[in-house]
Amino acid sequence: MKITALKTYLVAPRWLFLKVETDAGISGWGEPVLEGHAETLAAKIAELADLVIGRDPRHVEDIWQMLYRNGCYRGGPVLMSAISGLDTALWDIKGRALGVPVHELLGGPVRQSVRSYCWIGGDRPTDLIEGAIKLRDQGFDAVKFNICEELQIIDTYAKVDGIIQRLFDLRAAVGPTMDLAFDFHGRVHLPMARVLLKELEPLRPIFVEDAVVSAMVESMADLARATSIPLCIGERLHSRYDFKRVFELRAAQVINPDPAHVGGISETVRIGHWAEAYDVALAPHCPLGPIALAACLQINAVCHNAFIQEQSLGIHYNQGGDLADYTLPGLGFTLTNGQLQIPTGPGLGIEVDEERVIEAARSGHKWRAPVWRHKDGSIAEW
């Protein structure tokens, strides 16, 4: 079996899909996207086509190593997101060729379903109570949201009081019926993160994500020692080498590598198993499309320390397309009371609606992250 073509599709709301075709008539799908840089990733896939066309797609690990080590430059969000999409598509092909789900090729499942959560509130948190109750009525018992808008490196206690009041109001509204995950989104600098973590402890969040920007692993380690709240890092790290300092410094109790950015199914499974040695929990990041979510579920199936899965159903970014829009009826995801079933079909276990993808790609998208500024005109973290 040989790879014959790599085809990319830019589809709304902000995704890039990849189809890898073979001379055996078996194809696989991946999602090699970097949010806000989808066209860059399409160009990168075209570059990598020169290296992979003609190769046996079943040699997943050898192709991964070739793409990672070739040409001196390693890591980073663009290369690793491209490798991620290809790796996922190759596992999809291998599973389909053998007639088994990917997780059967990785040791077999340790679970049949995984708890999941959805987003509420938007980029700047609004209508949190309404959003949480709506999800609770749908059977979910966990949500995640941004806790704040722009914050200066040292901001006012009036701003802090507003954040705390909003979150205490939410906890009062849902009581113990929902677990809350707080996302600082890297927009909180270290001085304010210290203040907020102390104030938020009584609310008992299941974790705080990106308490500071991911480059500040040493600072996160200091915060981890100062709070009882589990800290989470990983969506902006791009290989197992980036996670090395996280584990060595005990900087987080939860990691959320994104299989669409960190090197695909192969690398995420390696990182997930490695985290077990440090008693660190795994919660794969996935505010993306159906192919990325399917990859996450195959990972959750084989990593014992996986405990919850992010998903983007109805997320505020999904304007013009949602997950079910790109899968064939009855061949997408099974969600019951907030639990996602591990797909058991061959490969990734879902069936992409290729006609819908081709149609959507005619329009494509131009999604870009918003540019935020503080009141003084300086750039703010988004």
N, C-alpha and C positions, 0 to 999 in steps of 0.2 A: 504494500500500500504506500502511495506517495501523495504528498500535498501538491495540489495543482493550482490553487488560487486562494487569496485572502481578499475578502470583500467587506468593506466597512459601510455602515449606514448611520448617518447623523439623524437622530429622531428626537422629537419633542418628548419631554420638556427640556432635557439637557443631557441626553445620553448618546453614547456611541456604541453600536453593536458591531460585532465581527463575526462573519461566517467563514470558516475554514473548510474548503472543499478538497476532496481526494479523488483519485482515479478509481476507487472502489465504489463510488457512489454514496459514501458515508460522509456526512458533514457534521461539524461541531460548531457551537456558538460560544462566544465570549463577550465580555463587556470591558474593552480597554479604554475607559474614559477617565479623564481628569476634569472635574467640574470647572467650567469656564475656559477649558483648553481643549475642547473636543476636536477641533480642526487640527490642532497640533498633533494630537494622538493619531488621527487618521493619516497624517503625513508620516508619522513615525512607523506605523504599521506598514505603509507602502515601502519604507526603507528596509524594514526587517524582512519583507517578502523575498528580497534577493537572497537572504540567508536560509530561508526555510522551505521555499518551493523546491520540490524534488526530494525532500527529506521524508522519512517514515514517521507519520504522526504519532505512532505508538511509542516512540522513543522520547517520552515526555521529559524525563530528567536530563537526558543528553542535550536536547534542544534548549531546555531552560538554562543549563550551564553555558552553552555556546552563546546564547543571547546575552547572558549576564557578563561573561568574561571577555567576549570579543571586543576588540577596539579600545582597550585600556580604561574607558570611562564607565564606572559602575554606579549603580544606585540612582537615587533621585526620583522625583515624582513622574517625570515623563517616561524614562526608560522602564521603570518598574511597573507603571500602569500599562504600558504596551505589552510587556512580558506577561502581566497578569491576564490580560484578555486572551493572549495566545495560549497560555498554560491552561486556562479554563476550557477553551475550545478543544485542545488536544485531549484533555481528560474526557470531555464529552464524546469525542470520536472513539476513544479507546473503550469506554463503557458501552457505547452503541455497537461497536464491532463485536464485543463479547456478549452482548445482551444482558448486561448487569448495570446497576447504578454505580456511580463512581465510588461511593463509600464501601462497596464490596471489594474493590481493588485496593482499598487502604486499610484493610483489616476487619471490615464489617462493622455494623452499627452498634453503638453502646446505648442508644435511645431510639425511640420511635417518633418522638415529637420534641419540640423545644418551645419554651415560653418565649413570647415575643412582646415587643412594645412598639408604640407609634409615637410620632411627634405631635405636639400641640403648640400653639402660640405664635408661630412665625419667627422671623429674624429678631424683631423687637417683641418681647413677650406681651401678648394681648389675649384677652378672653380665655385665660388659663382654666378657670373653674368650669366654664361652659364646655371647653374642649375635653377636659378630663372626665366630666360626667357623661358626655356623649360616648367616649370610648368605653367607659365602664358599662354603659348600657349595651354596648356591642360585645361585652364579654371580656374585655381586657382588664388586667389588674396592675398594669404598669404603664407609665408614660415618661417621656423625656421632653425637655424644653430648655430654651435659653433663659437664663435667670435675669438677664439685664440687657440694656441697650449699651451705648457707648460709655466707657468709663475711662477717666484720666488715670495716670499712674498714681496720683494721689487725688482722690475725689472727695466730695463733701459728705458729711454724715447725713445730710438731708437725702442725698442719693442712696446711701446705704439703708437708711430707714425705710425709704420707699420700696427698695428691693425686698427687704426682710418682711415688711407688712404684706406685700403681695404674696409671698410664699407662705406665710403663716395663714393668710386668708384661704389659700388653696388647701392647705393641710386641714384646716377646720372644716372646709366644705366636703372633702372626701373621706376624712377620718382615716381609719386604718384599712379601708377597703382597697386602696391603691398604693403601690410603691411609686416613689417619685425619683427620677434621675435628673440631677441638675447639670446643665451644660454651661460651663463658663466660656467655652468656645475660644479659649486663648485670648479673649478680649479683656481679661482681668489681669492686671499687673500684680507682681508679687506683694507689694505693700497692701493692696486692697484684698487680695486673695487671703492673706492672713486674717484680716478683719472679718471677711464674710464667712470663712470656714468656721470660725469660732461661733459666730452668731447663728449659723445654720445647723449646728449639731443637734439641737432639740427637735428638729424636723425629721431626723433619721432618714436621710436620702439613701437609696441603695448604692449610689456612687455619685461622685462629682467628676465630670469629664473635663479634661484639659483645663485644670485649675490655673495653669499658666501656659504660655506657648510651649509647644513640644520641644523646642530647642533648649529649654531651660530645665533639663532633667535633674540637675543638681538642686535647683530651687524646689522642684516638685518633691524631691526626696526629703528636703527640710520640712515641707508642708506635711508630708505623710507622717513624719515623726511627731508632728504637733497636733494632729487631729485624729479623732476616732472614725471619721467618715472614710470609707474606701475611696481612694483616688484612682482615676482611670486615664490611661494615655494610650495612643496607638494609631489613630486615624491619619496622622500626618507623619508617621514613620514608615520607611519604605524598604526595609529588609530586616532580616534577623540581626544584622550587625547594628542597626539602629536600636534594637531592643536590648542589646547586650548591656548598655549602661543602665537601662531601666531595671533590669533584674539585679545587676551587681550592686546598685545603689539602693535597692528596695524602694524605688520611687513610686510604685503603684501596687495596688492590690487587685486591680482589674486591668486587663489590656483589651483594646478594641481595634486590632489591626483590620484594615479594609482589604479583602481579597481582590478588589479591583485596583488597588494601588500598591500592595506590598509584595507582589510577585505571584498572585494567583492562588489556586488551591494548594499547590505544592509547598509554597513558602509559608502560607498561613498555618497549615497543619504542622510544619516543623516548629514554628513559633509557639503554637498552642501546646504541643507536647512538651516543649522546653519549659514553658511557663509552669507546668505541673511540678517541676522540680523545686520551684520557689513558692508553691502553694498559691499561685496567682490565678485568678479566674479569667475566663475567656468570654468576651461578648462581641462577636464580629460586628464591625461598623458597616452599615449598608443603607444610606439614604438614596439609593440608586434604583436601577431597573430590575426586571424579572430575572435576567441571566445572572446578574451579580447576586441576587437573593438566592437563586437556586444553588450557586456555588457555595454560599454561606451555609446552606442547609446540609450539603454534603460534608462540610467541615464539622458542623455541629454533631453530625452523626458519629464521627470517629474520635472527637476530642472529649475526654471524660470531664474536663474542667469547664466546658462550655455550659453556660447557665441561662443565657437570655440572648435573643436575637432582635436587633433593630430591623425595621422595615419601613418602607416609604409609602405605604398605602395612604392616599389622601393627603400627603404632606403638602405644605404650602407651595413648594416648588413645582408641583405636578400640574402645571397649566398646559393643557393641550395633549396630555397623555398620562396614563397611569399604568400600573403593572399589568393588570388583566387585559389592557388594550392590545398587548403584543404577544399574548399566548392564545393558543387555540382553545375553544370552549371545552371545559372539563379536563384540560390537560395543563393547567397552571398549578395553583397552590391550594391546599386544603387548610383552612383556618377555622378552628373551633374553640370558642371561649378563650381567645388569646393564645392558643397553642397552634403552632405551625407543624403540620405533619412532615416528616422527612420523606421526600419523594422516593419512590421505589422503582420507577421506570428506568429504562436504560440511559446511561450517560448522566446528565444533570437531572433527568427525571421530569423535565417539562418539555413541551413542544411549542416552539416559537412560531407565530403566525407570520410566515415570511411575506405573504402578499401584503399584509398590513404594514410590515416593516418597510417594504419597498415603497409603498404608497406614502408613508410618513416621511421617508427620506427625501421625497421630491420637494418637500417644504423645508426640511431640516430645522435648525434652530440657531440662534445667536445668543445663547444664555451667557451672561457675565455676572460675576459676583458684584454686588453694589459697592460703591465707593462711599465710605463714611468719613465724616469730619467732626472734630470737636467744635465747641462753640468758638474757640479761638482760631479756627481755621486749619488746625493741624490734622493730619490724617489719623483716623481712629481705626483700631482693629475691628474687623467685621466678625 
